[in-house]
């Protein structure tokens, strides 16, 4: 995972989003992976050639929709993304 192995720090049931290693920001103290929302979107825009709007919709439905499974994962929103510039 992104050149750093977090697997020994993950709790049982934590979700690993395959293909999104470059969006991993770290691991929480409770053993869940932390993904950067901005980087997740950028991966889908670049890799899958989605528009920003398509990526946001796809992530909202297909990524955020699986979060309640198991221990889930954490999405990191940058302050500017959440509160505006």
Secondary structure, DSSP 4 states (H G I P E B T S, - for coil): -TTS--GGGPPTTB---TT-GGGEEEE-TTS-EEEEHHHHHHHHHHHS---HHHHHHHIIIIIGGGTTSTTB-EEEPPHHHHH--
